[in-house]
Amino acid sequence: MVIFAAALAVGAAGSVGYALATGFARAAERADQPDVIVRFAPQRRSVLDERLRRLPNVQRISYRLEVSGVGLAAGGHVRGNAAVDVVEDGRRGYAIMAGHDLGSGPGEALVDRGVARAWNLRAGDEIRVGRLGTLRIAGVALAVDNVAFPLATVPRVYVTEREIQRRFGRERDPAVNLGLLWLADPNRLDVTLAAARPAVFGLRTEQLLTRRGVRQTIDQAAGIVIALLAVFGLVAAACAGAILAAAAGADVRRRAPLLGVQRALGASRRRVVAEQVLGTVFVAAPAAALGLTLGALVAAGPTLALLGFLNETAPGADLLGPLAGALVGLVAVVAAGAGWPAWRLNRRPVSTLLRSGDLIPPPTRRRTRGRPGLALLGARFATARRGRWLSSVAVLGVAGAAVLLVLAVAGLLVSLRDDPGTLGRRYALTVAGDASDLPAVRAVRGVAGADQRSTIEAADSFALTEPMRVIAYGADHVPFESPPLASGRRLRSAREVEVGTFLADTLGLRPGGQLALQPATGRELRFQVVGIVRALENDGRVVYARSAPFRRDDPGLGGPIAIRLAPGADRAQVARRLAQAGFGGRVAGAATPHDRSFLGVLAAVLRTVAMAIGLVCLAAVAQTLALTTRDRRRALAVLRAAGASRRALSAVLAGAAGALLLPALVIAVALERLVLGPAVARLAADYAVLPLGVGAGEALGVGAGAVLVGAVAVLVVTRSAGREPVAAGLERED
Amino acid sequence: MTCLLRVRGLTKTVGAGRVARCVLDGVDVDVAAGELVAVVGPSGSGKSTLLHLAGGLDEPDAGDVEIAGTRLRGRSDTALARLRARHLGFVFQAFHLVPELSGEENVRLAARFGRTRTQARARAAELIDAMGLRAVAGSHPAQLSGGEQRRFAVARALVNDPVLVLADEPTGNLDAESGALVLSLLRAATRHGRGVLVVTHDPAVTTSADRVLALSDGHLR
C-alpha cells in the first residue's frame, strides 16, 4: 500500500512538474516557433525583406500583417479588440490543433486555441471578423508567442493574404509589421541579434522578441507557482523515497532470523542480500507502476487546463519516459532500502541474527504511577524503535510543512482572485462613469470615497520594448490602492510617480530618478520617481500617477470610478443603492476577469498536489502503524487474550498514531512558518509582499486533517490486526 | 459439579495441501469447577493448539467449545473479547509480558478489561503480595528472573478472577522451587471454585492434577 501511495504522489507531482517544465519547448517545437519575432510599424514587405535578408545565420523569413482593434463575434461572444494576423504561404509559426490549415479556399479563418476554448468554437463554425465579414473556421491554431486568451486579453484569428486580396483587391507589395525569423543555428542567436540592430536602423522597431523572451513572458504568468510545483514534486518524491526506504528496511529487519537461517545453511552474504532485493523488487514494481499511472491520471485534468492557459501542449506519450524513469527510481529506492539494511544485518554473527526476530530495546522508564492507559501504551510501542519513530516523524513533519505551504499558496491565489486587499486595493466596488459623476457617487450612503481610476498602456521612451501600465487617479491613490512601499515615499504631486519593483529593476529606476514614458496615444511625459512599490498587477510593470498630465493630451481619458466603503458598510447594499442611483456597481476583484479562471486552475493544481502529499502522509502513518503492529504482534495478541476488544486495540493504535502525528504537526508548523514560508515569500519579493506564513486556521485545518489521517490509518490497521486469530499473534510453540 | 469447560469433537488441521496435518481429531474434554486437569503429550502433538481453541484464541475446523455454559461458535470478536475478560485467564509458555511495562503494570493492564480501576488496583496489589513480588513490582520484564516473570504471568491470569485458567507449560524452564510456587498458586485457584486446564511435561504438575489426559495422534485419552 505504501509503495502504491508513494508512487501515486510521485506520479501526480512528477507529471505536473514535467508537463510544465517541458510544455513550452514541446509547444514551440510543434508550432515551429520562430527563433526571433521582429515587430515593426507597418512597412512595405520589400523594404523589410531587403533589410532582414542581409542578416547572418537566417535560414527562413516569413512576414505577417497583424491588425489590432478588430471586432470579432462568434458563438455568442463579441470582442472589439481582436488581432487579425494576415499570413503568407510558407512557414507560419503555428501548429494546427484541429481542422486544417489555411489554403487557397476562400472565406476561411483560423482561430487561436484559447479563443476556441473560451468561446467553444470548432472547425466548421462561423466567425465574424471586422470588415472581412463572416468567415468559416478552417481550424484551430496554437502559436506560442504569448499566454492564451483569455489570460492574454486579445483574441486572435488568422487569415491568408490571398483572402485579403480577394476582398480588398490585389496589392503588389503589401504592408507587413511582423517578421518571423528561423535561424540556421539557433545557438548563434547573439550573432544575428547584433547584426539586426544596425540592419533595422531607421525603421520604427517596436519589439524584438526571441524564443527565450517569449518563454519568460509566459513564465511570468505563473512563474512563482510553477517553480513551487516543481519544489513540491521534489518534496513528495523525497518523502515517498524516505518512507519506502524505511518500510523496506523495517521489513528486512523483521526477517533477520530468516536471514540467519539462510546464512546458517550456507548461503553467502551476497546471495542473501540479492534474494532480499529481488523479492522486494518483485513486490514493489507492480505497485509502483499502478501508483504512478493513477497519479498521472489524477493530475492530468488540472494540468491540461493549466497548460491550455499557458498556450502549451500536454506531454502525451512523452510522459511515458519520465514515468518509466520514476518507476525505475522508486524501485531502486525500495531495493536500496531493502539491500542496505540486509547487507548491514548480514555483517552480524549468524547467531545474533537467529535471535533478533523480536528485538525490543531495553526499557528506559523505571516506574510508572497509576494504571497504564492504552493510548500511552500505544505511544510507547511506537517510540520503542527510536530510529524508525524519528525518521517517520521527520518525514511526516516535512510532508506536513509542504502541505501547509501548498495550502497557503492556494489560499493566496484565491485571495488574489477574490480579495482586492491582497493587491493593496482598498476599493471594494467600481462603477462606470466619468469625473462629473463623482459627486453623485460620493453622496450615496455607505460610500466613503470615490475617484476615477484610469489605466494607460505605455512604454519607456528609451526602451520601447519595455511596456508598462500606468494607474492614474485624479487625486491621492493611497486611499484606494496602496501597494506596499519597498523604498522611497508616496507621490505628492502630478509630476511624481511610484513605480513597481519589477519595472524599477528592469529600467534601473530608483527614488529620485527620472521616468520618461510614452503613452500609446499622446506625447512623451516625464516624471520624477519618488517611490518603489511591491505590486503584483501586470507582474509589477506598473506606475502609479495622477491623471492630470495624461488628461492634457487625452481629455477624454476614462476609466471606472473606484469606490471605497465606509467602515461597517455592506458591499452588496451599497451596490444596490448605486444601481438605484443609476450606476451599475461591480464588485472589485483582485484579479482582472481574464485572470480569475487561471488563478482558479492554479489553485486546483496546487490542491491536487497537496492531496497527493496528504496521501503520502496517510501511507506513512498507516505503514508505521502496520510495522508497529507487526513488531508488537505478540503484545497485542496478549492484550486480546486478556479480553481487549477491537476498540481497546484501536485505543492502543491511536496512541501510536498520536506519538507520530503530534510531534510531526509541531515540526510541520514550525518548518512552514520559520523556513519554507519565508523562503518562498523571498522568491516573490520582487513582485509583492506575499503573506505565506501559515495562520492558526490553516494549522488547525491541517491538524484536523492529521487527526482524520490518523483515524483512517488506525481503522485500517485495527481491522487488519483484528482479523488475525489471537493464537497466530502468540505463535505456536507446541 | 458445574462444568466450566466443555469441548466436544474438536478438530483442527494445520497447514494446507500436501503439508496439511490434523493435530486435533475430534477431541472431547471437560473441566469442572475446582478441578485441575493436566494434558500431556509429545512436542507438536497439539497441546497448545487445544488450549488456544479452548480459549477462543483460534477457530476450530469442527467441534464446539463451551465456557461457563456459553458456546463460542458463531460469537463475534467483541463477544469473545468480553468473555475472555470476564471468564478466562491465560498463562502463556513464554510469559508474554509486555516489555515496556513493569510487572505490576502488566497485571493491571489485564485488569482494565474486566474490572473497575479501584478493583483492579486492589486485586493486582493483593496478588502481587500473595506471590511475593512486591519488591520487584516496578521492574520491567527484562530485569526479572524467569521465575518472577512466570509469577507475574500467573498473577495477570488471575487478576480478573476468571472461572477458568488455561495454562501452557506454567512450570517449564523453572527451578523446582519456583515451579512448586506456581503450581501451588494454580492449585489455590481451584480451591476457590475455578477450573484449571494445564498443558505440561512436568511430572510435578501431573502428580498434583486431578486428572491427566494424554494427547497423541490428534486424540485425547
Interface residues (C-beta under 8 A of the other chain):
Chain A: I360 P362 P363 R365 R366 R367 T368 R371 P372 L374 L377 R380 F381 A384 R634 A635 A637 V638 L639 R640 A641 A642 G643 A644 S645 R646 A648 G722 P725 V726 A727 A728 L730 R732 E733 D734
Chain B: V14 S43 G44 S45 G46 K47 S48 T49 H52 G55 G56 L57 D58 E59 D77 T78 A81 R82 L83 R84 A85 R86 L88 F90 F92 Q93 A94 H96 V98 P99 E100 L101 S102 E105 R108 L109 A110 A111 R112 F113 G114 R117 A120 R121 G138 H140 A142 R156 N160 D168 V199
